[in-house]
Amino acid sequence: MHNVILGISLLLASTTCMAQGDIWNNLFQEKLREANQGNSEAQYDVGTMYQNGRGVRASRAAAVEWFNRAAAQENPQAITRLKLMNENEVRFRKTLVEAERGDRESQYELGNMYTKGIGVDVDYQQAIATYEKSAGQGFDKAAYKLGLIYFEGSGVPSNMKTAFKWFRSAAANNYPAAQYYLGKMYAAGQGTAKDNALALEWLGKAVDGGFDQARGTMIDISESMAMATAAPQAAEPVPAAPRPAQLASAGKSSGTGDSHKTTKQKPKSRSWSIEDLMLAAWYRDNDPVTYLPSSVSNCRIEENRLICLSDDQTRRTAMNLIKYKTKAIIENFSSKGTFEVTYRNLVIDSTRIESVESEDDAANGNNVKTAYTVKTGWGTPHMLECRFKDSSTLDCLKNKSHSFVLTSPQTLATGK
């Protein structure tokens, strides 16, 4: 078994570094090797990574070059992407002319194009400059976007004071999304002094404006305030630990005729190990999972934890075709067969397959059907709490709210 684990570890040596930047760099080099060998899918992926600046400096010219290579092999995604890029270049030039004339909505739209690389290379400094021109003319969407850039540290160092300034500017003019973030910043003391009362006030305004996401944050803050003001409960007395002498005499006769009684021994519970998990192939609803050892993931043991990185996966939603990988860290194993999983999806590319309204309508609280292209990069972390039910079954609880079962058709080490 040790040789199996060692072999897998050596096979996966290229994924030893878990830093976000390194995984993008490694992924780019992997795709570039495949692309240079003539693989059209990899050529398309290299093009998207150049376009989005993932694992390599963003370059629209390099992206077009790789899309052209893939399109020459009749790759449909590359053909579609090239057509869209040509259309966006025309759109960018028209928007630039209007923005230079001082139109605040065009300045805002130009900022969006610079941040997303629409018709032009991604350039956050240019985006900030054009957003500031628009916000200076009272366009609240631009002020909100500036707040978001500095809050998230998108393309620039995170700056909570600057984010707070721009969110406050838009929130004062009843922009619901900005009111939501302003409330969050007051609650966390980010960029300003912590003030739960003001946090609830601004979050309430966001809810009134149609930003329903603020409701959950309001509940969390209210519960936190209630717990902080609740009277402390008296601690339960802790029983004294038995002395060695007491332990030694626990099994002796008490002199009451019980000396011949025997205590029924409880059957020992089966013990499960990290190797059991490693050597299985886990499925959920007949599909291999990406966050545990399976036919679509590569895993290695590192000290007392298991690290998995999936192969490229695709998922089609109503609006997008998404290509992604999943990275998981499995740790805190116990002899009772319990363990924890933390996993995140890394979106490599997302292609919109249906035209819809702008995301800004949703941010502004407008009641419209809204969807947008999923952003490339790391998604939200998810937590699983799992336990072995038997030699081929796991019971798992996701994010402490949703339970499900995973199964393995393979015989585990302990189950032999």
Secondary structure, DSSP 8 states (H G I E B T S, - for coil): -HHHHHHHHHHTGGG----HHHHHHHHHHHHHHHHHTT-HHHHHHHHHHHHHTSSS---HHHHHHHHHHHHHTT-HHHHHHHHHHHHHHHHHHHHHHHHHTT-HHHHHHHHHHHHHTSSS---HHHHHHHHHHHHHTT-HHHHHHHHHHHHHTSSS---HHHHHHHHHHHHTTT-HHHHHHHHHHHHHTSSS---HHHHHHHHHHHHHTT-TTHHHHHHHHHHHHHHHHS-------------HHHHHHTTS--SSS-TT-------------HHHHHHS--EETTEE-SSSSSTTEEEEEETTEEEEEE--EEEE-SSEEEEEEEEEEEE---TTSEEEEEEEEEEEEEEE-S--B-HHHHHTT--S-B-----SEE---EEEEEEEEETTEEEEEETTTEEEEEE-SS--TTT-
